[in-house]
Amino acid sequence: MAAKRIGILTGGGDVPGLNSVIKTVVYRGSEIGCEMIGIRRGWEGLTHVNLSDPASRSRYILPLNRENTRSIDRTGGTYLHSSRTNPSKMKKLPPVLEGQDFPTRQTTRKGVAATTFDVTKAVRKNIDTLGLDYLIAIGGDDTLSYAAELDRQGMNVIAVPKTMDNDVRNTEYCIGFSTAITRAMDGIERQRTTVGSHERIGLFRVFGRDAGYTALYTAYVTSIRCCIPEYKVDLKKLIELLIKDKRHNPSNYALAILSEGAEWEGYQVKEYGEPDAFGHRKKMSVAEDLSNEIKASTGEETIVSDLTYDLRSGSPDFVDRMVAATFAGMAMDAINEGKHGFMTAINNGCYTLEQIPDPKLGPRRVDIASQYNTDRYRPTYDNKLGLPVFLTRA
């Protein structure tokens, strides 16, 4: 194989396992004669960089080798840093691109009109200037949606899915999910002592804007109730179930876990702040709102715990290290074979390559009929025979 120059970037929120991908890609690349170029701060590294300015180049472009990646897999986060940048919908042109002509789009959100710029032309120019033959994009739905567009426009892209929400289409597993569940499980089990000591109802909030996998699987392994975005619960019934759990518990406490996007009938999660590059605003805590409802209707005291960022921080567990290293090896195999437009994936419990998901389809969601008990607001535990290890099919 002729030597290739390969770029690699991480976009969106960090998760444990990203550095394992980066290191493995670099080590494998060195074995097959590839030069590895790190793009820092995700897609921002290709929209904001001024390659003729040494300071800008140093900020955004980092040559990778065995020496500077030797120990990065021992920690969490991303060695290449990250951002939430969407080159196809930029609200403002970065300084290096000011005065240049780019396609624009007019959008209206909740009555507010805005103009966005598509700077893909500049991204492709920077890729050409860097001499990249391939780009490995590691990210969730948002990052990979632009990766798919870039591949359609002629850049050779291989995608690696990561998100603690586990909601990327075409794969049963995304890097970061196992560690997130393990951390959530540990946090809840530790806090049982406090919630039980004070005889309260413990409410835990986790990430999951559109899909409830993190809440659902944490509930599965901790045997507690959960609320997920895919199903609006009945508030009165939920509170009655929690009060019943509390009264039947020898220590007189109850627990529930909620996705950030969970709702009940007649309620909508409140948002705040400016939308990010992909149109997402931060969500107010549904757990705090449920706490207020419980207090108002029953007088019961609650303890609310936000587990969100704690679940995506720190070093990866065994599963995420293994999957990350394997996905990295698969990505390099695909490049070595001249493939592009593919995403590393797990389907039917087996490693495979799939097409980068079509962003128009949105995130993968929990199948309510087979995975969520709508009478008990719990995961379903029956009829699992023959399912892959992660209990779901892409």
C-alpha positions in Angstrom: 0.0 0.0 0.0 1.3 3.5 -0.9 1.9 5.6 2.2 -1.1 7.6 3.2 -1.5 10.8 5.2 -4.4 10.4 7.5 -6.2 13.0 9.6 -8.1 12.1 12.8 -10.4 14.3 14.9 -12.9 14.0 17.8 -16.1 16.0 17.9 -18.9 16.7 20.3 -18.9 15.6 24.0 -15.9 13.6 25.3 -16.4 10.1 26.5 -14.0 7.5 28.0 -12.3 5.5 25.2 -11.5 8.3 22.7 -7.8 8.2 23.5 -7.7 4.5 23.0 -8.9 5.0 19.5 -6.4 7.7 18.8 -3.4 5.7 20.1 -4.4 2.5 18.3 -4.9 4.3 15.0 -1.5 6.0 15.4 0.3 2.7 16.3 -1.4 0.8 13.5 -0.7 3.6 11.1 3.0 3.5 11.9 3.1 -0.2 11.2 1.7 0.2 7.7 3.5 3.3 6.6 0.9 6.0 7.3 1.5 9.5 8.5 -1.0 10.5 11.2 -2.2 14.1 11.6 -4.3 15.1 14.6 -6.9 17.8 14.0 -7.5 19.5 17.3 -10.9 20.8 18.5 -13.0 18.7 16.1 -14.4 20.3 13.0 -13.2 23.7 14.4 -9.7 22.5 13.5 -10.7 22.6 9.8 -12.8 25.7 9.9 -10.8 28.1 12.0 -7.2 27.1 11.2 -5.0 29.5 9.2 -2.4 27.1 7.8 -0.1 29.9 6.7 0.1 31.2 10.3 2.5 29.0 12.5 0.6 29.9 15.7 -2.8 28.9 14.2 -1.3 25.8 12.7 0.2 24.8 16.0 -3.1 25.4 17.8 -5.1 23.2 15.4 -2.7 20.7 13.8 -0.8 18.1 15.8 1.3 15.5 14.1 0.8 12.2 15.9 3.4 9.5 16.6 4.1 6.6 18.9 6.0 8.9 21.3 3.3 11.5 21.9 0.5 9.0 22.1 2.2 6.3 24.1 0.3 6.8 27.4 -2.8 8.7 26.4 -5.0 5.6 26.6 -4.6 5.6 30.3 -6.9 8.5 30.8 -10.3 9.7 29.7 -11.2 12.8 27.7 -9.7 13.4 24.3 -6.0 14.2 23.6 -7.1 16.1 20.5 -9.7 18.2 22.4 -13.2 18.8 21.0 -15.8 21.3 20.1 -19.4 21.5 18.9 -18.8 23.0 15.4 -20.9 22.4 12.4 -19.1 23.6 9.2 -22.3 23.5 7.2 -24.3 25.7 9.6 -21.9 28.3 11.1 -23.6 31.3 12.7 -20.5 33.5 12.2 -17.5 33.2 10.0 -14.2 32.7 11.8 -11.6 35.5 11.4 -9.6 33.5 8.8 -12.7 33.3 6.6 -14.1 36.8 7.0 -14.7 38.5 3.7 -14.9 35.3 1.7 -18.0 34.2 -0.1 -19.9 31.1 1.2 -23.3 29.7 0.6 -25.8 30.9 3.2 -29.1 29.5 4.6 -31.9 31.4 6.3 -33.5 29.5 9.2 -36.2 30.4 11.7 -36.4 28.9 15.1 -39.3 29.9 17.4 -39.9 33.0 15.4 -36.3 34.1 15.4 -34.6 34.3 11.9 -30.9 33.6 11.5 -28.4 33.2 8.8 -25.9 30.4 8.7 -22.9 29.8 6.5 -21.7 26.6 4.9 -17.9 26.7 4.9 -17.4 23.2 3.5 -15.4 24.8 0.7 -12.8 26.0 3.2 -12.8 22.7 5.0 -12.0 20.9 1.8 -9.3 23.4 0.9 -7.6 22.9 4.3 -7.8 19.1 3.8 -6.2 19.5 0.4 -3.5 21.8 1.8 -2.7 19.3 4.6 -2.4 16.6 1.9 -4.9 14.3 3.7 -5.8 11.1 1.9 -8.3 10.0 4.5 -10.0 11.5 7.5 -11.1 9.4 10.6 -14.0 11.2 12.4 -14.8 10.0 15.9 -18.1 11.3 17.2 -21.9 11.0 17.8 -24.8 11.8 15.6 -23.9 15.5 15.1 -20.2 14.9 14.3 -20.9 12.0 12.0 -23.7 13.8 10.1 -21.1 16.2 8.8 -18.6 13.3 8.2 -21.2 11.7 5.9 -21.7 15.0 4.0 -17.9 15.4 3.6 -17.6 11.8 2.2 -20.5 12.5 -0.2 -18.5 15.5 -1.5 -15.5 13.4 -2.3 -13.3 13.3 0.8 -12.4 9.8 2.0 -13.9 9.4 5.5 -14.1 6.6 7.9 -16.3 7.2 11.0 -16.1 5.8 14.5 -19.2 6.1 16.7 -18.9 7.4 20.3 -21.6 8.6 22.7 -22.6 7.7 26.2 -26.2 7.9 24.9 -25.6 4.9 22.6 -28.0 6.4 20.0 -26.0 6.4 16.7 -27.9 4.5 14.0 -26.4 1.4 12.3 -24.6 0.1 15.4 -25.7 -1.6 18.6 -22.8 0.0 20.6 -21.0 3.3 20.8 -17.7 4.0 22.6 -18.4 5.5 26.1 -21.7 3.7 26.8 -20.4 0.9 29.1 -18.3 3.2 31.2 -21.3 5.6 31.6 -23.5 2.8 32.8 -20.9 1.5 35.2 -20.4 5.0 36.6 -24.1 5.5 37.0 -24.6 2.1 38.6 -21.8 2.8 41.1 -23.1 6.3 41.9 -26.6 5.1 42.5 -25.5 2.2 44.7 -23.3 4.6 46.8 -26.1 7.1 47.2 -28.6 4.4 48.4 -27.0 4.8 51.8 -27.7 8.5 52.0 -31.2 8.3 50.5 -32.1 5.4 52.8 -30.6 7.0 55.9 -32.9 10.0 55.3 -35.9 7.9 54.2 -36.4 9.9 51.0 -37.0 9.5 47.3 -33.8 9.6 45.3 -34.0 11.0 41.7 -31.1 10.7 39.4 -30.7 12.6 36.1 -28.5 11.4 33.3 -27.9 12.5 29.7 -30.2 11.4 27.0 -31.8 14.2 25.0 -33.6 12.0 22.4 -32.9 8.4 23.4 -33.2 6.8 26.8 -30.5 4.0 26.6 -28.4 5.4 29.4 -31.3 5.7 31.8 -32.8 2.4 30.7 -29.7 0.3 31.0 -28.7 1.9 34.3 -32.2 1.0 35.6 -31.8 -2.5 34.2 -28.7 -3.2 36.4 -29.9 -1.3 39.5 -33.5 -2.6 39.5 -35.1 0.8 39.8 -37.7 2.7 37.8 -36.8 5.0 34.9 -38.3 7.6 32.6 -37.1 8.0 29.1 -37.7 10.4 26.2 -39.4 7.8 24.0 -42.4 7.4 26.4 -44.4 10.1 28.3 -45.3 8.6 31.7 -48.4 9.4 33.7 -47.2 11.7 36.5 -49.8 10.6 39.1 -49.1 6.9 38.4 -45.3 7.5 38.6 -45.6 9.2 41.9 -47.9 6.4 43.2 -45.4 3.8 42.2 -42.5 5.6 43.9 -44.5 6.0 47.1 -45.4 2.3 47.0 -41.8 1.4 46.5 -40.8 3.6 49.5 -43.4 2.0 51.8 -42.5 -1.5 50.8 -38.8 -0.9 51.3 -37.5 -1.9 54.7 -35.3 1.2 54.7 -38.3 3.4 53.6 -36.8 4.9 50.4 -37.3 4.7 46.7 -35.2 5.5 43.6 -35.8 6.5 40.0 -33.5 7.6 37.1 -34.6 10.1 34.4 -33.1 10.9 31.0 -32.6 14.6 30.5 -35.2 14.5 27.8 -37.8 12.5 29.8 -41.3 14.0 30.0 -44.7 13.2 31.5 -48.1 13.8 30.0 -48.7 17.6 30.0 -45.1 18.5 30.7 -42.3 19.6 28.4 -38.7 19.9 29.5 -37.6 23.5 29.7 -34.5 24.6 27.7 -32.1 27.6 28.2 -29.2 29.2 26.6 -28.3 29.7 22.9 -28.5 26.7 20.6 -25.2 25.0 19.8 -23.9 24.5 16.3 -26.3 21.7 15.8 -29.4 23.5 17.1 -29.4 22.0 20.6 -30.1 24.1 23.7 -29.3 22.9 27.2 -32.2 21.3 29.1 -33.3 22.3 32.6 -33.4 19.4 35.1 -36.5 17.3 34.7 -35.4 15.6 38.0 -35.8 18.9 39.9 -39.2 19.4 38.3 -40.3 15.9 39.3 -39.0 16.6 42.8 -41.2 19.6 43.0 -44.2 17.6 41.8 -43.6 14.9 44.4 -43.3 17.4 47.2 -46.4 19.3 46.2 -48.6 16.2 45.9 -47.3 14.0 48.7 -45.2 16.1 51.0 -42.4 13.5 50.6 -38.8 14.8 50.7 -36.5 14.0 47.8 -32.8 14.0 47.0 -31.9 15.0 43.5 -28.6 14.0 42.0 -27.3 15.1 38.5 -25.0 12.3 37.3 -24.5 13.7 33.8 -20.9 14.9 33.4 -19.6 12.5 35.9 -20.5 9.6 33.7 -18.5 10.8 30.7 -15.4 11.7 32.7 -12.3 9.6 33.7 -10.7 6.6 32.2 -12.7 3.9 30.3 -13.7 0.5 31.6 -12.7 -2.8 30.0 -15.5 -2.8 27.4 -14.8 0.7 26.2 -11.1 0.1 26.0 -11.6 -3.1 24.0 -14.2 -1.7 21.6 -12.3 1.5 21.1 -9.1 -0.4 20.2 -11.0 -2.7 17.9 -12.9 0.0 16.1 -9.6 1.8 15.6 -8.1 -1.4 14.1 -11.1 -1.8 11.9 -10.8 1.8 10.7 -7.2 1.3 9.6 -8.1 -2.0 8.0 -10.8 -0.2 5.9 -8.3 2.5 4.9 -5.7 -0.1 4.0 -8.3 -1.7 1.7 -9.3 1.6 0.1 -12.7 1.8 1.6 -14.5 5.0 2.6 -18.0 6.2 3.6 -18.1 3.5 6.3 -18.6 3.5 10.1 -17.1 0.9 12.4 -20.0 -0.8 14.2 -21.3 -3.8 16.1 -24.4 -5.5 14.7 -25.9 -8.8 15.9 -23.1 -8.8 18.5 -20.4 -8.9 15.8 -17.9 -6.3 14.6 -18.8 -5.0 11.2 -18.6 -2.0 8.8 -21.8 -0.1 8.1 -22.6 3.0 6.1 -22.3 6.3 7.9 -25.9 7.0 9.1 -28.1 9.3 7.1 -28.5 12.4 9.4 -32.0 12.9 8.2 -33.0 9.7 10.2 -32.0 11.3 13.5 -30.8 9.3 16.5 -31.5 5.6 17.2 -34.2 5.3 19.9 -35.3 2.7 22.5 -37.9 0.2 21.1 -40.6 0.6 23.7 -42.5 -2.6 22.8 -39.5 -4.8 23.6 -37.4 -2.8 26.0 -39.6 -0.7 28.3 -42.5 -1.8 30.6 -45.0 1.0 30.2 -47.1 -0.4 33.1 -44.2 -0.4 35.7 -41.9 2.2 34.2 -39.1 -0.3 34.3 -36.9 -2.1 31.7 -38.3 -5.4 30.4 -36.3 -8.4 31.6 -38.1 -11.2 29.7 -37.8 -12.5 26.1 -34.0 -11.9 25.7 -33.1 -15.3 24.3 -31.2 -14.9 21.1 -30.5 -11.2 21.5 -26.9 -9.8 21.0 -25.0 -9.1 24.2 -26.2 -5.5 24.4 -29.8 -6.6 24.2 -30.7 -4.5 21.1 -30.4 -4.5 17.4 -29.3 -1.5 15.3 
